[in-house]
């Protein structure tokens, strides 16, 4: 069991109160760690403070900047160029010694095949993946004390791709590995990264890698849904692993991402 004592005393500002921001709040509340934690979102819904980061020159709230740690949970939008500018804008406003945690994505491994760890260099071809990888590199330069957490596909009781695939005619390639993480583990990995004052890159991904066909069919069956036939291709696909989590001895709460 992780020692949360350090996290309890740490002041944290979370930019974004969507699916992941709310999951963090719920977890910290359950662990009695909610003191000195602030959340910021466009609507100011729930316990979050109203704030929307719209431009790269927009001034951040003073309370947000004063926190010991800032977590950026903003999902990369379709306009990835604007997302890139917003993240760059944080670098111009915050001290380079500030502890900032950026929730990124394993999508940066767009063209990679085989096993990809934190040490693997992402291979990109499309504009979106290329921009996301550039965001990571710029972030690392602006915040040498920062941490990039690359999240695999996020799964939760209220979130599973099987729901969206049920009505699709075109399904993803079925014979390549799935790379996913349950929100129960994602919030714990984020908390671990802060408590251990980790820097650099950390992969948040389950070590469970069945084929996409097997995984999505299992999830669909648990929801009483059925999926069509998955296409197959003669390719290995990519298998994302986290060497750092293994070295830290992290024990997964929901390794198989059951819903």
HELIX and SHEET records of a PDB file:
HELIX    1   1 UNK A    5  UNK A    8  1                                   4    
HELIX    2   2 UNK A   19  UNK A   30  1                                  12    
HELIX    3   3 UNK A   62  UNK A   66  1                                   5    
HELIX    4   4 UNK A   80  UNK A   93  1                                  14    
HELIX    5   5 UNK A  106  UNK A  108  5                                   3    
HELIX    6   6 UNK A  127  UNK A  142  1                                  16    
HELIX    7   7 UNK A  161  UNK A  165  1                                   5    
HELIX    8   8 UNK A  183  UNK A  195  1                                  13    
HELIX    9   9 UNK A  212  UNK A  222  1                                  11    
HELIX   10  10 UNK A  243  UNK A  248  1                                   6    
SHEET    1   A 7 UNK A  49  UNK A  50  0                                        
SHEET    2   A 7 UNK A  37  UNK A  41  1                                        
SHEET    3   A 7 UNK A  12  UNK A  15  1                                        
SHEET    4   A 7 UNK A  69  UNK A  72  1                                        
SHEET    5   A 7 UNK A  99  UNK A 105  1                                        
SHEET    6   A 7 UNK A 147  UNK A 151  1                                        
SHEET    7   A 7 UNK A 200  UNK A 204  1                                        
SHEET    1   B 2 UNK A 114  UNK A 116  0                                        
SHEET    2   B 2 UNK A 238  UNK A 240  1                                        
SHEET    1   C 2 UNK A 153  UNK A 155  0                                        
SHEET    2   C 2 UNK A 180  UNK A 182  1                                        
END                                                                             
